[in-house]
Every structure is written in structure tokens, then in C-alpha cells.
């Protein structure tokens, strides 16, 4: 067999060319006879299809096993959603929306910085939407009440200060 780079004669079984150091191609098994390995019924092994028992040790030569990272839901996202719902359902005029908005922004920042370990971005967005919506409704209510008070006082003849 000869080296594909420098055309030097390679010794039998050499993995690298002694002249240029190029890795030699693996020998092909094109001319090797094909044999069938008989199935052995070994009573000590579990039946096919059963998952292997995890001993915590990786066999030599086996590729490492990678598990997907465990994700948890952000507590701030849950808090944002809960206070957003409380603000809408029970009409907590200021406490619910303020906590929902603050917790929603905190949750979205911590989810972005977690690198995929935290989830719950949708919960945080829902809490933010409900919080901002209730803040707008509360501010509109305050403006309507102030306008009503202004017109009521001016219709009564004004107020002497």
C-alpha cells in the first residue's frame, strides 16, 4: 500500500505515513467474507426493548450521554400572572397592576439571562398585559372622577378657597 500524499511505501497496518505523517485510509472490508452471527438466548440478559439500568458509569468507548437541561418556570412570571389576574378579576386598582408589571419585567429579564434554564415568558407577558391594562383603566377612572368632581364643583357655584 502507498501513501496518498507522498507516494511512499507504507508498512502493513500503519495508521500514519512514516515519511509525511498523513493518516492512512482505513482498510476496506470489500473482499472480506460475510458471516452471520447466530442469536444467543442468554437468560442473564434482559429481553430486547427494555431500557438499560443506569449505573452512573459510562462504558469505555461508549459516547457520553447528554440529557436535555431541566427547565423550571420563573417564580416572578407566576407572580406576575397571579397579580394580573387579581387586578382584573377583583379590581385591585393599584396593588395588583403594579406588582404584575414589576414582576413581569423582572421575570422576562431573568428568563433571558438564564440561558434556557428558566421558562414562563408567556406567563410574564400575560401578567404584563393585564397589569398595564388595569393601570390604564385605573388612570382613566381617576381622570373621570376628577373631571366629574371638577364639573360638580363648578356647577354648584364654585369653591371659595
C-alpha positions, 0 to 999 in steps of 0.5 A: 500500500502507498501513501496518498500524499507522498507516494511512499511505501507504507508498512502493513497496518500503519495508521500514519505515513512514516515519511509525511505523517498523513493518516492512512485510509482505513482498510476496506472490508470489500473482499472480506467474507460475510458471516452471520452471527447466530442469536444467543438466548442468554437468560442473564440478559434482559429481553430486547426493548427494555431500557438499560439500568443506569449505573452512573458509569459510562462504558469505555468507548461508549459516547457520553450521554447528554440529557436535555437541561431541566427547565423550571418556570420563573417564580416572578412570571407566576407572580406576575400572572397571579397579580394580573389576574387579581387586578382584573378579576377583583379590581385591585386598582393599584396593588395588583397592576403594579406588582404584575408589571414589576414582576413581569419585567423582572421575570422576562429579564431573568428568563433571558439571562438564564440561558434556557434554564428558566421558562414562563415568558408567556406567563410574564407577558400575560401578567404584563398585559393585564397589569398595564391594562388595569393601570390604564383603566385605573388612570382613566377612572381617576381622570373621570372622577376628577373631571366629574368632581371638577364639573360638580364643583363648578356647577354648584357655584364654585369653591371659595378657597 
